[in-house]
Amino acid sequence: MLDIQEISDRMEIQEMLVAYATAIDRKDFDALDRIFTEDAHIDYTAFGAIAGSRAEMKEFLASSMAQLAACQHLIANPEIHFDGDRATGRVMCLNALGFPTEDGDPQIALLGMWYIDEYTRTPAGWRISRRSQERNWTKGFGDVPGNTH
C-alpha cells in the first residue's frame, strides 16, 4: 500500500516527466534547468547523439533540433522505484520527429525507446540526476539527410 508521501513523490516525478517532454517539444531548453540537477549526466548516445552535462545537452539540443519542423514526445508507463530521497525510473517514449520538405508537409520519422533515469529530491523538488536512453526501434529515417539512426 502506498503512503501519502510516496503518492505525492510519484505524482511530482510524473509531472516532471511531462514537463521534460513539453520543454523538448517546445524547444524551451532553459526549462531543463528546472528538470535536471545542475550536475546531471545525460546520455543520448543510443541514437547517435551525445552524452554530457545539462549545459552541454542544452546546447546540443538547441543546435540539433533547429532543423526539425516538428517533434512530439509521448511518454507512458513510468516505472518508479523509491529509496528515500533518491529514485530510479524507466519511462517509455514514442518520439515523432518531423523533418522539413519542399512541399511543406514534414517527413515523419519515429523513435521507440525508454528513458532510464535516476531522480534526486532537492530543496526545489524532484529532479533528474541521470538519464540515458534504451533504444528499441526506429522507423522512417532511411530518407532523412544526415541520418545517424
SERO-4910 file (N, C-alpha, C, O; in steps of 0.05 Angstrom, whole numbers):
BEGIN
 pado doro    nc1    nc2    nc3   cac1   cac2   cac3    cc1    cc2    cc3    oc1    oc2    oc3
  Met    A     17    -23      0      0      0      0     18     25      0     37     27     16
  Leu    A     12     44    -17     27     68    -19     19     88      3     -5     91      9
  Asp    A     39    101     16     32    121     35     29    148     21     36    151     -3
  Ile    A     19    168     35     14    195     23     39    207     11     39    219    -10
  Gln    A     62    204     25     87    216     15     96    203    -11    104    217    -30
  Glu    A     93    177    -13    101    163    -38     82    171    -61     91    174    -84
  Ile    A     57    174    -55     38    182    -76     45    210    -86     46    215   -110
  Ser    A     51    228    -67     59    255    -74     85    255    -90     87    269   -110
  Asp    A    105    240    -81    130    238    -96    126    227   -124    138    237   -143
  Arg    A    110    206   -126    105    194   -152     92    214   -171     99    216   -194
  Met    A     72    229   -161     59    249   -177     78    271   -186     77    281   -208
  Glu    A     95    280   -167    114    301   -174    134    292   -196    139    307   -214
  Ile    A    144    268   -194    162    257   -214    147    255   -241    158    262   -261
  Gln    A    123    245   -241    108    242   -266    102    270   -278    104    272   -303
  Glu    A     97    290   -262     93    317   -273    119    327   -285    119    341   -305
  Met    A    142    321   -272    168    329   -282    173    315   -309    185    328   -327
  Leu    A    166    290   -312    169    276   -338    153    290   -360    163    292   -383
  Val    A    129    298   -354    112    312   -373    125    339   -379    126    348   -403
  Ala    A    136    353   -359    149    379   -363    173    376   -382    178    393   -398
  Tyr    A    188    353   -379    210    348   -397    201    346   -426    211    359   -444
  Ala    A    181    329   -431    171    325   -458    161    351   -470    165    357   -493
  Thr    A    146    367   -454    136    392   -463    158    412   -469    157    425   -490
  Ala    A    179    413   -452    201    431   -457    216    424   -483    222    442   -499
  Ile    A    220    398   -488    235    390   -512    217    396   -537    228    407   -556
  Asp    A    192    389   -536    174    394   -559    171    424   -565    168    431   -588
  Arg    A    173    440   -545    171    469   -549    198    482   -554    200    506   -559
  Lys    A    218    466   -553    246    476   -556    253    497   -535    266    517   -541
  Asp    A    242    493   -511    247    511   -489    269    498   -471    263    488   -450
  Phe    A    294    499   -481    315    485   -468    323    497   -441    335    483   -425
  Asp    A    317    522   -436    323    533   -410    305    521   -388    312    521   -365
  Ala    A    282    510   -396    265    496   -377    278    471   -366    270    461   -344
  Leu    A    298    461   -379    313    437   -370    327    443   -343    333    424   -329
  Asp    A    332    468   -337    345    476   -312    326    469   -288    336    465   -266
  Arg    A    300    467   -293    281    460   -272    274    431   -272    258    422   -256
  Ile    A    287    416   -290    281    387   -293    305    370   -285    302    349   -272
  Phe    A    329    379   -292    353    364   -286    369    378   -264    367    402   -261
  Thr    A    383    362   -248    401    374   -228    423    388   -243    429    382   -266
  Glu    A    436    407   -230    458    422   -242    480    404   -251    493    409   -272
  Asp    A    485    382   -236    507    364   -242    498    339   -257    512    319   -257
  Ala    A    475    340   -269    463    316   -282    481    306   -305    496    322   -318
  His    A    480    280   -309    494    268   -332    472    257   -350    454    242   -341
  Ile    A    473    265   -376    452    257   -395    465    244   -418    484    255   -430
  Asp    A    456    220   -425    469    203   -445    448    195   -467    431    178   -462
  Tyr    A    450    209   -490    432    203   -512    447    189   -535    440    192   -558
  Thr    A    468    174   -529    484    161   -549    471    137   -562    479    128   -583
  Ala    A    449    127   -550    435    103   -561    425    109   -590    422     90   -605
  Phe    A    420    134   -596    410    142   -623    430    160   -637    423    174   -656
  Gly    A    456    159   -629    476    173   -644    481    202   -634    495    217   -648
  Ala    A    469    210   -612    473    237   -602    496    237   -583    515    221   -586
  Ile    A    497    255   -564    519    258   -546    512    250   -517    489    245   -511
  Ala    A    532    248   -501    529    246   -472    544    270   -460    565    278   -470
  Gly    A    532    281   -439    546    303   -426    529    315   -403    511    303   -393
  Ser    A    537    339   -396    525    354   -374    499    367   -383    492    366   -407
  Arg    A    484    378   -365    459    392   -371    465    415   -391    451    418   -411
  Ala    A    486    430   -385    493    453   -403    501    443   -431    492    455   -451
  Glu    A    516    422   -432    524    411   -458    501    401   -474    499    404   -498
  Met    A    482    388   -460    458    377   -473    440    399   -483    429    397   -505
  Lys    A    437    420   -467    420    442   -476    431    454   -502    416    460   -521
  Glu    A    457    458   -503    470    469   -528    467    449   -551    460    458   -573
  Phe    A    471    424   -546    468    404   -567    439    403   -578    435    403   -602
  Leu    A    420    402   -560    392    401   -568    384    425   -584    370    423   -604
  Ala    A    392    449   -575    385    474   -589    396    473   -618    382    481   -636
  Ser    A    420    463   -621    432    461   -648    419    439   -665    411    444   -688
  Ser    A    417    415   -654    408    392   -670    378    393   -676    369    384   -697
  Met    A    362    405   -658    333    406   -662    325    430   -679    301    432   -686
  Ala    A    343    448   -684    336    472   -700    326    464   -728    310    478   -740
  Gln    A    336    441   -738    328    433   -765    300    420   -766    289    417   -788
  Leu    A    288    414   -743    263    400   -743    239    418   -748    238    440   -737
  Ala    A    221    410   -764    196    425   -769    177    420   -746    159    436   -740
  Ala    A    179    397   -733    162    389   -711    174    366   -695    190    351   -706
  Cys    A    165    364   -671    172    339   -655    151    336   -634    137    354   -625
  Gln    A    147    311   -626    127    304   -606    136    280   -591    141    258   -602
  His    A    139    284   -564    147    262   -546    122    252   -531    110    268   -517
  Leu    A    116    227   -534     94    215   -519    107    197   -499    121    178   -506
  Ile    A    103    202   -473    114    186   -452     92    170   -438     70    179   -436
  Ala    A     99    146   -429     79    128   -417     93    108   -399    117    104   -400
  Asn    A     77     94   -384     85     71   -368    109     76   -349    128     61   -350
  Pro    A    108     98   -334    131    103   -317    133     82   -295    114     77   -280
  Glu    A    156     69   -293    163     51   -271    182     66   -252    204     72   -260
  Ile    A    173     72   -228    189     88   -210    192     72   -184    173     62   -173
  His    A    217     71   -175    224     56   -150    239     75   -132    259     87   -139
  Phe    A    229     78   -107    239     97    -88    259     85    -68    256     62    -60
  Asp    A    278    101    -60    297     94    -39    303    120    -24    324    132    -29
  Gly    A    285    128     -7    289    153      8    287    177    -10    266    181    -24
  Asp    A    308    193    -11    308    217    -27    320    213    -55    327    231    -69
  Arg    A    321    187    -62    330    180    -89    310    161   -101    295    147    -86
  Ala    A    309    159   -127    291    140   -141    303    134   -168    320    148   -178
  Thr    A    294    112   -179    302    104   -206    276    101   -222    255     96   -211
  Gly    A    279    104   -249    256    101   -266    262     91   -293    284     94   -303
  Arg    A    242     79   -305    243     70   -333    217     80   -345    195     73   -336
  Val    A    219     97   -366    196    111   -378    195    106   -408    215    113   -422
  Met    A    173     95   -418    170     91   -446    167    117   -461    154    136   -451
  Cys    A    179    120   -485    176    144   -501    173    136   -530    188    121   -541
  Leu    A    153    148   -543    150    147   -572    156    176   -581    142    194   -574
  Asn    A    176    179   -597    186    205   -606    182    207   -636    195    194   -652
  Ala    A    164    225   -644    159    231   -672    174    256   -679    171    277   -666
  Leu    A    190    255   -700    205    278   -710    196    285   -738    194    268   -755
  Gly    A    191    310   -743    183    320   -769    205    336   -782    214    357   -772
  Phe    A    215    326   -804    237    339   -820    224    355   -842    206    345   -856
  Pro    A    234    379   -847    222    396   -868    225    384   -895    245    370   -901
  Thr    A    206    389   -912    207    380   -940    200    404   -958    190    425   -948
  Glu    A    205    402   -984    199    424  -1002    170    430  -1004    162    453  -1008
  Asp    A    152    410  -1001    123    415  -1003    110    425   -977     86    430   -977
  Gly    A    126    427   -956    116    439   -931    105    418   -911    102    425   -888
  Asp    A     98    394   -921     88    374   -903    112    358   -892    125    344   -908
  Pro    A    118    359   -866    142    346   -856    143    316   -861    123    303   -860
  Gln    A    167    306   -865    172    278   -867    175    268   -838    191    279   -823
  Ile    A    159    248   -830    159    239   -803    176    214   -800    175    195   -816
  Ala    A    192    215   -779    208    192   -771    202    186   -741    195    205   -726
  Leu    A    203    161   -733    195    153   -706    218    139   -692    233    124   -704
  Leu    A    219    144   -666    238    130   -648    222    117   -626    204    130   -614
  Gly    A    227     92   -620    215     78   -597    237     73   -577    257     61   -584
  Met    A    233     82   -552    254     79   -532    243     79   -504    219     82   -500
  Trp    A    261     75   -485    255     80   -457    276     99   -447    300     98   -455
  Tyr    A    268    117   -429    287    133   -414    294    117   -389    276    108   -375
  Ile    A    319    115   -383    328    102   -358    339    125   -340    358    138   -347
  Asp    A    325    129   -318    330    153   -302    339    147   -273    333    126   -262
  Glu    A    353    167   -262    357    168   -233    346    196   -225    352    216   -238
  Tyr    A    331    196   -203    319    221   -193    330    227   -165    336    209   -150
  Thr    A    332    252   -159    341    261   -133    322    283   -122    314    301   -137
  Arg    A    315    280    -96    298    300    -84    317    323    -76    337    319    -62
  Thr    A    311    347    -85    327    371    -79    309    390    -63    285    385    -60
  Pro    A    320    411    -52    304    431    -38    282    443    -56    261    452    -46
  Ala    A    286    443    -83    267    453   -102    248    432   -112    231    438   -129
  Gly    A    251    407   -103    234    385   -112    250    364   -126    275    365   -127
  Trp    A    236    344   -137    250    322   -151    262    332   -177    250    348   -191
  Arg    A    286    322   -183    300    329   -208    312    303   -219    317    284   -204
  Ile    A    317    303   -245    331    280   -258    361    285   -254    371    306   -262
  Ser    A    375    266   -243    404    268   -239    420    252   -259    443    259   -265
  Arg    A    407    232   -271    420    217   -292    398    208   -311    376    200   -303
  Arg    A    404    209   -337    385    200   -357    400    187   -380    419    199   -390
  Ser    A    390    164   -389    401    152   -413    377    141   -429    354    141   -419
  Gln    A    382    133   -453    361    121   -470    367     92   -475    390     84   -478
  Glu    A    346     76   -475    348     48   -483    333     46   -510    309     49   -511
  Arg    A    348     41   -531    337     40   -558    320     15   -562    328     -7   -553
  Asn    A    297     18   -575    281     -5   -582    278     -7   -612    284    -28   -623
  Trp    A    269     14   -626    266     13   -655    266     41   -667    263     61   -653
  Thr    A    269     42   -693    266     67   -708    250     61   -734    249     38   -743
  Lys    A    237     82   -745    222     79   -769    222    105   -785    217    126   -773
  Gly    A    228    104   -810    226    127   -828    251    144   -830    249    166   -841
  Phe    A    274    134   -821    298    151   -823    314    145   -848    334    158   -853
  Gly    A    305    127   -865    320    119   -889    325    142   -908    346    142   -921
  Asp    A    306    161   -911    309    183   -930    316    209   -917    316    230   -931
  Val    A    322    209   -891    328    234   -877    357    241   -882    374    225   -875
  Pro    A    363    265   -892    391    273   -896    406    273   -870    396    283   -849
  Gly    A    430    263   -870    447    263   -846    439    243   -826    446    245   -802
  Asn    A    423    223   -834    413    203   -816    435    187   -802    453    177   -815
  Thr    A    434    187   -775    453    171   -759    438    149   -744    449    136   -726
  His    A    412    145   -750    396    126   -735    396    100   -750    384     81   -741
***
